[in-house]
Amino acid sequence: MDDTNRAVLIMAAIFVFSQLGALALVASALGEENQAFEDPNDPMIPVYYVIAIVLFTFLVLYIIKKKRDDVVRIIFIGAVSFTIFYVILTVATLFDEGLLALMVSIMLTAILVYLLAKKPEWYVVDATGILVAIGVIGILGVSLNILPVLILLIILAVYDAISVYGTKHMIDLADGVTKMHLPILLVIPKRRGFSYLRQKSLKAQLDDGEEREAMYMGLGDIIIPGVLVASAFYFLPSDIVGGIGAGNLLIALGTIVGATIGFLVLMRYVIKGNPLAGLPLLNGGAVAGYVISYLIVFQEFSLGIVTPW
């Protein structure tokens, strides 16, 4: 197996692991008290969410253009540290609801944030990115019902395509955060001895036509299709299927299978070295996996959608 295919398999394993980790988090620790929105079935929430993403993206690009990398680092590391702390604390409280859980969460978060600030090598970036992905998937999954999630996936797939092929500002954003070694990209080295800290910027590699020493994948490409996985598990009924109450679990797993197929198709094009919008294929695969597994499991055409009117 060559280095590129090995990196793709590792990235696929991380993709699936993050989905399953979020699923486990929802099953064991997250509930109504963790919902980020008052009405999880409000179809306008994904619209507001996408508007916020667009505004935030252009704000970050503006700050990068003004060469205030320090401000961008503070924003991202602050958001990452809060998410990591929340995830660790949520899991820790399963074992201890007192001071010990709080202290362990603070200590582990502090270690990861320190490493991000002082030595953001690829393995530090990946470890924190996986934790962030699991946490955000879980929180959004219990916060958005099926209808808003489907709307979110469709809008973001279109936005991703426009931002990569049209305005191309997503490439500029990826280039900026790569140079700052921020944990919003997964970095999978192709060879031993790779150093993320010594790596050229993403745009420089593309301009030079060099073979990249690592493969990259945005956390959003893991998180967004994963929200449908978590939402399906949380909001769909656990009807008896095959003698066990696992209808929602089967559909969540079917969604993961669909998203993973979309990921593998995406990687066929990424291997050629050109930037590619990931969400159209990833979200499309997730939605296809959801629809097919829902029809098989529940054998009716509502697709679990509850209309808000």
N, C-alpha and C positions, 0 to 999 in steps of 0.2 A: 504494500500500500504506500503511495507517495505521500509527501508531507501535506499537500493541499487536501487530499481526501481524508487524511487523519484529522486535520484541523476541522473539517466540516463535520465529521462524526462526533468530535468532542463538543462542538458548538450545538449540534443536534441534541446530544445528551444533556447539556446545560439547559437548552430550550425546554425539553420535556421535564427535567428535574424541577425547574422553576414552576412549571404548571402544576406538577404533582405536589410540590411544597406548598403552594398557595392553596391547593385543594385540602391538604392536611390541616393547614392553618384555619381555614373556614370551618372544617369539620370539628375541630377540637377547641378553638379559642375565640372565633369571631361570631358576633351575633348582632341583634338589633341595636344594642348599645354602641356598637362600633360604626353604625351607618353615618356616612358623611352628609347625607341629604335627608330632609324631612319627609319627602314623598319619593320613594325609590322608583315609582312608576311614572314620574313626570317626564313626558317626551321632550320637554324643552331643556332639561338638564344637559344632555349631550351637546346641544347647540351652544349653551353658555360655556360649557367646558372647552369646546373647540375654539371659541372666540378667545377664551383666556389663554389657551395654548398658543394661538397665533400671536396675540399681543405680547406674551412673555418671550416668544422666540425672537420677535423683532426687537424687543427691548434688549435682550442678550446680545444680538448681533450689533446693535448700536453701541453698546458698552464695549464690545470687542473692537469695533472700528475705532473707538476713542482710545484704544490701547489701555484700557483699565481692566487688565486681566485679573488683578487682585480683587476687584469688586465681583466679577463673575465667579471666581473661586469661592469667595465668602458665601455668595447666594447658593451655589450648588452644594458646597460642603455642609452648609447649614441645613438645607433641605434633606440631604442624605443622612446626616447625623440624627435628625429628628425621626426620620422613617426607620432607621436601623434601631434606634432606642425603642421605638414603639413596638416593632416586631419582636425584639428580644424580650422586652418587658411582658408582652402579651403571652409569649411562650413560657417565660419564667414563672408567671403567676399560676400556671397550671400545676406547678410543683410547690410553690410557696407564695402566699398572698401578702407577706409581710415585708419587713425591711430588707431581708436577704435578696429577694427578687429584684428590688429596686437597686441595691448596691451592685449586684452582678450585672444588671443591665447597663448601669452607668459605667462600670469598669470596662466591659467589653466594647461599648460604644466609644469610649475614650481611646481605647487602644486602636480601633479601626480608624477613627478620625485622625489620630496622631500619625499613623502610617500613611494615610491619604495626604496629609499635609507635608510630611517629611520624606517619604519614600514611596511615591505612588507607582510602584512597579505593576506589571500586568496582573499578577496574581492577587495583589491587594485590590486593584480596581475591579477585578472579576468577582472576588469574594463579596465586596460591598455591593456591587451591582446586582448580584444574585439575591442578596438579602432585601435590597430595595425592591426588586421585581416581585418577590414573593409577597412582601408587605403591601405594595400598591395594588397588585392583582387581587389580593384578599379583601382589602378595604373597599375597592371599587366594586368588586363582585357582590358583596353583601349590601352595597349602597345603591345599586342600579338593577332594576328588574329587566326581564328579557327584552321588552320593547325598547327602552332607552339604550340598552347595550347594542342592539342591532343597528339602531340609528347612529350611535357613536362609531361603530365599526365601519359603516358605509361612508360617513362623512370624513373620517380620518383616512380611509383608503384613498378617497378622491383628493384630499388635501396633500397626502404624501406624494401622490403622483404629480400633482401640480408643483410642489416644492422641489422635487428632484428633476423633473423633465422640463418644467416651465420656468419658474422664477429661479430655480437652482439654489435658493437660499439655504436649503437643508444641507447641501454639500458644504457651504461656507460655515454653517454651524458645526457640522461634524469635524471640519478642519480645525476650527477654533478650539473645541473642547479636547481634540486629540493632542494639540500642542500643550494644553494645560493639564493633561492627564486626569481628567475628571471622570468619575464613575457613572457616565451615562452611555458608555460603549463597552461591550464585551470585547476583550482582546485575546485571541487565541493564537499563540506563536506557532509557526510552521516548523521551526527548528529549535534545538536546544541552544542555550546561550543568548537567546533573544532578550533585549532590554527595551522596554517601552520608553524608558527615560532617554535613550539615545536614538530613538526612532525619528525619522523625518516626519513632517506633517503629512496628513493624508493628501492634501492638494499637491504638495511637492512631489510625492510619489507618483501621482496620476500624471502630472505635467512632464515628469522625467521618463515616463513609460517603464518604470522599474517594476520588477516582480516584487510584490509586497511580501515582507517577512512574516506578516501576521494577517489573520482575517478579523474583520470587525463586524459587529452587529449592534445596532442601537437598542437600548433597553426598551424603547417603545415598541420595537418589533416583537418583543417577548410579552410585554405587559398588555398591550391592547387586545390581541386575540385571546390572551389568558383571562381577561375580564369575563368573556362569554362562558368560559369553563367554570369559573367560580360562581357566576350568577346562575348558571344552569343547576349546579349542585345545590345552591342555597335556596333558590326560589321554586324549583320544580318539585312536585310530590315524589316521595320515595315509595311509589306503588310497588306491589309485589310483582317481581319478574323472575321467572325460573325458580320460584319458591323462596326468594329472598326479597326484602324491601330495599331495592337498589335501583329503581328507575332513574332517579336523578343522577346517581353515580355513573350508570352506564352511559347516559347522555353526555355527562361531563367528560368521560373517557373517550367517547366517540368524537367529541369536539377537539380533544387533544390530538387524536389520530388525524383528523382533517387538517388541523393547523400544522402538524408535523409533515404531512404530505405537501402542503403548500410551502413549507420551509425547504424541503428537499428540492422541489421544483425551482424555488428561488435560488438555491445554491448552485444549480446547474448554470445559471446565467452569471452569478457573482464570480464564480471561478474564472471566468474570462477576464476579470479585472476591471469591469466598468461599474460605476455607481448605478444602483438599481433601487427603485421604490419597493420596499419590502411589504408594506401593508396591503396592497391590492391582492397579492398572492396569499399572504398569511391570513388576513381577515377572510378572504374568499374561501380558503380551505377550512377555517374554523366554522364559518357559517354553514358550509356544505356538510361538514361533519356533524354539526348540531342538527340540521334539518333531517338528514338521513337517519341518524340514530333516534331522533324524536319520533319520526314516522314509524320506525321499526318497533320501538319500545311501547309507545302509547297508542299507535294505530289510529290517530285522529289528526285533523289538519289545523288545529288552532296554533300549533307550535309553541304552546305555553305562553302566548302573548295575551296579556290582560289589558284591554283598552281602558284608558282613563276617563272615558265618557259614557 
